[in-house]
Amino acid sequence: MHHFEYRNGELHCEEVAVKAIAKAVGTPFYLYSHATLKRHYEAFEGAFEGLDRMVCFSAKANSSLAVLALFARLGSGLDIVSGGELYRGLKAGFAPSRIVYSGVGKTAEEIDYALETGIFMLNIESPEELELVNQRAKQMGVRAPIAVRVNPDVDPQTHPYISTGLKKNKFGMDRETAITVYKSAHAMENIAIKGIDCHIGSQITTAAPFRDALLRLKGLIEELAAQDIPIEVVDVGGGLGITYQDEAPPEPQEYGRAIREGLAGIDARVVLEPGRVIVGNAGVLVTRALYRKAGEAKDFIVVDAGMNDLLRPSLYDAFHDVRPVDESLAASRVMADVVGPICETGDFLSRDRLVPDVRQDHLLAVMSAGAYGFTMSSNYCSRRRAAEVMVQGDRFEVVRRRQTYDDLVAGETIPAFMED
C-alpha cells in the first residue's frame, strides 16, 4: 500500500496535490511519502516479532538524508557499501553499532573509516579482503568484527544484473573457500568472527529462494561450530521485491515465515537488509511533457526527465507505471514511448506501451521510483540532478534542492599550464 491516490481528479501524495508541489519546485523531482515509508518499515520489522533481529535498511536503495533520518528514528540499522554511505548514515543519526558494511571492493581508507567509527560488522567478500582488514585493524590496535559472505548458488529468478547468489556472480565465496577463510580469520589476533552473510539478489518475488539459501548455510554453520568457530549472527541480506506491474511478491509475514523456516534450529541473531521493499513504492518521479512527436514507426512523448534521472528502464528494461497527475487524462491512452532529452536511443521511461495521451505541460508521475531512482541518477549530458521532496500529511518540504549550473562545475579547475 502507498499514499499516492487521486482526489477530486488530481493525484495527491498524502494530503498534498502533486500539481501544487510541481508549481512550487519545478520539474522533474522525486517525491516521497513519509507515511508510506513509515508504514512499510514497521510492517517489515513487525514480521520478525519474537526473533532476535536487527533490521538494517539498505542505503543503496535510497540514500536521501531525509529518508535515512526517518529510518534511524524508527530504530533501524543500516546496510552500507561505501565510505560515502557510512558518512551519510552517521549524518542521519544511525548508531555505529547498528551499521553493517557489505560490498566487494572496500578500500583501505574505507576499512579504516569503518573501524574508527566502530561499526557492527564488516562482511568479508574474499581472502585478500580479510588479509587487508586484519592488517588495518592491527595497525589501529583494534579487533575487526567480521562475517564471511557465502555464495549459496541459489537462483533467485530475477534479472541477471541483480542476481548475486550464483556461482558465476562476483559476490561471496563458495563453501570450501569460506571454510578456509573462517579458519584463517580464527587464527588472526585482530579479527573477531561474529557471523555469516548471504545475499542472493534483488527484486525477488517468491519466498522459496530465501529459505533455500538459509537451509544451505545451516550445514556450514554446524561444521564451523564443530571446529570451535561459533556463529553469533546470520546476515540473511535483502532482496524482497515489490509490485511494479503484475508481480505478486510475498507479503512481509510470508517472507518472515520463510526466514524462520530457513533458520530453524540456529541460535543466532538475525540481520536483515531490506531496501526496495520499503522505499520502492514510497516514491515517484514527477515530470512534465515538453513535446509530442509523431514518428514514422511510432509516436513519442518527450518529457523533462531522462535516463540520467531514472536509469532503471534503460539499464534493465524495467517497467514503471506512468500515470497522469490530472486524472481526467487517464482514460485516453496512446501507443507511444515516453522519452527524455538525453542524446541516447536508450533514453526512455516507458517504451512500446499504452500511456496517457498527454500534451505539452501536462504532468506525469512515474510510479515505484523510490528505490534505485535518485541514487542511480547522474549528471550525464551536464543535466542537473533533480530535486527531492518529502510529504508528511498536509505539508511538504524540499529535502534536496535541485542542482544549479554552478553545482555542475563545483570542484573543477582549468589547469594552470593551459594558461601559458
MOBEL-V109501 format. One record per residue. N is the residue number from 1. RES is the residue in one letter. PSI is psi as a letter, one per 30 degrees, with the letter a starting at -180 (none if undefined). NEAR is the number of other ideal C-beta (glycine too) atoms within 10 Angstrom. Layout:
# MOBEL-V109501
n={N;N}
res={RES;RES}
psi={PSI;PSI}
near={NEAR;NEAR}
This chain:
# MOBEL-V109501
n={1;2;3;4;5;6;7;8;9;10;11;12;13;14;15;16;17;18;19;20;21;22;23;24;25;26;27;28;29;30;31;32;33;34;35;36;37;38;39;40;41;42;43;44;45;46;47;48;49;50;51;52;53;54;55;56;57;58;59;60;61;62;63;64;65;66;67;68;69;70;71;72;73;74;75;76;77;78;79;80;81;82;83;84;85;86;87;88;89;90;91;92;93;94;95;96;97;98;99;100;101;102;103;104;105;106;107;108;109;110;111;112;113;114;115;116;117;118;119;120;121;122;123;124;125;126;127;128;129;130;131;132;133;134;135;136;137;138;139;140;141;142;143;144;145;146;147;148;149;150;151;152;153;154;155;156;157;158;159;160;161;162;163;164;165;166;167;168;169;170;171;172;173;174;175;176;177;178;179;180;181;182;183;184;185;186;187;188;189;190;191;192;193;194;195;196;197;198;199;200;201;202;203;204;205;206;207;208;209;210;211;212;213;214;215;216;217;218;219;220;221;222;223;224;225;226;227;228;229;230;231;232;233;234;235;236;237;238;239;240;241;242;243;244;245;246;247;248;249;250;251;252;253;254;255;256;257;258;259;260;261;262;263;264;265;266;267;268;269;270;271;272;273;274;275;276;277;278;279;280;281;282;283;284;285;286;287;288;289;290;291;292;293;294;295;296;297;298;299;300;301;302;303;304;305;306;307;308;309;310;311;312;313;314;315;316;317;318;319;320;321;322;323;324;325;326;327;328;329;330;331;332;333;334;335;336;337;338;339;340;341;342;343;344;345;346;347;348;349;350;351;352;353;354;355;356;357;358;359;360;361;362;363;364;365;366;367;368;369;370;371;372;373;374;375;376;377;378;379;380;381;382;383;384;385;386;387;388;389;390;391;392;393;394;395;396;397;398;399;400;401;402;403;404;405;406;407;408;409;410;411;412;413;414;415;416;417;418;419;420}
res={M;H;H;F;E;Y;R;N;G;E;L;H;C;E;E;V;A;V;K;A;I;A;K;A;V;G;T;P;F;Y;L;Y;S;H;A;T;L;K;R;H;Y;E;A;F;E;G;A;F;E;G;L;D;R;M;V;C;F;S;A;K;A;N;S;S;L;A;V;L;A;L;F;A;R;L;G;S;G;L;D;I;V;S;G;G;E;L;Y;R;G;L;K;A;G;F;A;P;S;R;I;V;Y;S;G;V;G;K;T;A;E;E;I;D;Y;A;L;E;T;G;I;F;M;L;N;I;E;S;P;E;E;L;E;L;V;N;Q;R;A;K;Q;M;G;V;R;A;P;I;A;V;R;V;N;P;D;V;D;P;Q;T;H;P;Y;I;S;T;G;L;K;K;N;K;F;G;M;D;R;E;T;A;I;T;V;Y;K;S;A;H;A;M;E;N;I;A;I;K;G;I;D;C;H;I;G;S;Q;I;T;T;A;A;P;F;R;D;A;L;L;R;L;K;G;L;I;E;E;L;A;A;Q;D;I;P;I;E;V;V;D;V;G;G;G;L;G;I;T;Y;Q;D;E;A;P;P;E;P;Q;E;Y;G;R;A;I;R;E;G;L;A;G;I;D;A;R;V;V;L;E;P;G;R;V;I;V;G;N;A;G;V;L;V;T;R;A;L;Y;R;K;A;G;E;A;K;D;F;I;V;V;D;A;G;M;N;D;L;L;R;P;S;L;Y;D;A;F;H;D;V;R;P;V;D;E;S;L;A;A;S;R;V;M;A;D;V;V;G;P;I;C;E;T;G;D;F;L;S;R;D;R;L;V;P;D;V;R;Q;D;H;L;L;A;V;M;S;A;G;A;Y;G;F;T;M;S;S;N;Y;C;S;R;R;R;A;A;E;V;M;V;Q;G;D;R;F;E;V;V;R;R;R;Q;T;Y;D;D;L;V;A;G;E;T;I;P;A;F;M;E;D}
psi={k;l;h;j;l;k;k;h;g;k;k;l;j;c;g;k;k;e;e;e;e;e;e;e;f;l;l;l;l;k;k;k;j;e;e;e;e;e;e;e;e;e;e;e;e;f;f;g;k;f;k;j;l;j;k;j;k;j;f;f;e;j;g;k;e;e;e;e;e;e;e;e;f;f;g;l;a;k;k;l;g;l;e;e;e;e;e;e;e;e;e;f;g;k;k;e;f;g;k;k;j;a;k;f;h;k;l;e;e;e;e;e;e;e;e;e;e;h;l;e;k;k;j;k;f;l;e;e;e;e;e;e;e;e;e;e;e;e;e;f;h;l;k;k;k;l;l;k;k;k;j;f;h;k;j;f;h;a;k;f;f;g;k;g;g;l;e;f;l;f;k;a;l;l;e;e;e;e;e;e;e;e;e;e;e;f;f;k;f;g;k;j;k;e;a;k;k;k;k;f;a;l;h;k;g;l;f;e;e;e;e;e;e;e;e;f;f;e;e;e;e;e;e;e;e;f;g;h;i;k;j;f;k;j;j;g;a;b;f;k;l;l;j;e;d;g;l;i;l;k;l;e;e;e;e;e;e;e;e;e;e;f;g;k;f;k;j;l;k;k;k;k;i;k;d;e;f;e;f;e;g;g;l;l;k;k;l;k;k;e;l;k;j;j;l;e;f;l;l;k;j;k;l;g;k;a;f;f;e;j;f;e;e;e;e;f;h;k;k;k;k;j;k;k;e;j;f;f;f;f;e;k;l;k;j;l;k;j;l;a;g;k;i;k;f;g;j;l;f;k;k;h;l;k;l;k;i;l;a;k;f;k;k;k;j;j;l;h;g;f;k;h;d;e;f;g;l;l;g;k;g;h;k;k;k;l;l;k;k;k;k;j;c;g;l;l;k;j;f;j;l;k;k;l;e;e;e;f;g;k;f;l;l;k;k;e;f;f;f;none}
near={8;21;18;21;10;16;10;7;11;16;23;20;28;18;14;18;16;25;15;12;23;20;11;11;19;14;22;28;24;27;27;27;24;21;17;23;27;17;16;23;22;14;15;23;20;11;22;19;9;7;15;10;19;22;24;28;31;28;28;22;24;29;20;23;15;18;26;23;17;21;25;20;12;14;13;21;23;29;29;27;19;19;18;13;23;22;13;19;29;18;12;20;13;25;15;15;13;18;24;27;28;28;18;16;11;23;11;12;10;21;21;15;19;25;22;12;16;12;25;23;26;27;29;31;22;18;15;9;21;21;15;15;24;21;15;21;23;15;12;14;8;14;16;26;24;26;27;30;26;26;25;21;16;22;12;25;14;21;15;10;10;18;21;21;27;17;9;8;15;10;23;27;19;12;16;9;15;22;18;13;23;25;12;14;23;13;9;19;9;18;21;15;24;24;23;25;28;27;25;29;27;25;24;26;18;19;20;15;21;26;20;17;26;25;15;18;22;15;10;20;22;12;13;20;13;8;11;7;16;13;22;15;20;25;28;23;27;28;28;28;22;20;14;20;10;6;12;9;19;20;14;20;13;13;25;22;15;21;23;16;14;22;20;11;7;16;12;18;15;20;26;26;27;25;23;26;26;32;29;25;24;29;29;28;27;28;28;18;20;16;12;15;13;8;9;4;4;12;14;15;26;17;28;18;28;25;25;23;28;27;20;21;20;20;15;15;11;18;17;21;16;21;21;23;26;18;16;11;18;15;9;10;13;13;11;23;19;24;24;24;16;18;8;14;8;13;21;21;27;20;16;10;14;11;22;25;18;23;11;11;9;17;24;30;22;26;21;25;29;30;25;24;27;24;16;16;21;11;12;15;14;9;21;15;19;26;21;24;24;23;23;18;11;8;11;23;11;15;16;17;11;16;15;10;8;7;13;13;10;8;5;6;6;7;7;7;6;6;6;5}
